[in-house]
Amino acid sequence: MLSRYLYFLVCFIFFVFTDLYFTNVLLEEAAKGYDFSNSVFMLKYVQNTGAAFNILHNSREILIILASAALTLIFMYIARHARSLSFKESFFTALLSAGIAGNLHERIQLGFVRDFFKLNFIDFPVFNISDVFITVGTAALIILILIKKTK
């Protein structure tokens, strides 16, 4: 049990630092005039005061409370069920949690979330690394749950 919980924590810390580091590197380079664009995506800095698709625009406190509650519940779940979780489930739960924590950190520190990836091939809101972690973590966990249910 301890090894699964430790694995979750190590993954979580790695993903949080990866998110924060690369976000800062990309935005520092953009501030220096680095411009990246191709047919798939481009860097476009946006300050997002809402959640996904700008839901709850200018609702910083509510979003901080929701993210804090989500992280608390996830960590409580991991602490109680670490023994029964696979390493894949722990990995993707850590990825999801790190995405939530990354956006929470920026929302507390800056008052907004820094989004900077814009897809060029579809009309889609600008997003960040934390959003990718949340999306991939959630999708993977749903797939793992569905696979477990069919066995």
Buried (B, 14 or more C-beta within 10 A) or exposed (E): EEEBBEBBBEBBEEBBEBBBEEBEEBBEEBEEEEEEEEEEBBBBEBEBBBBEEBEBEEBBEEBBEBBBEBBEEBBEEBEEBBEEBEEEBBBBBBBBBBBBBBBBBBBEEEEBBBBBBBEEEEEEBBBBBBBBBBBBBBEBBEEBEEEEEEE
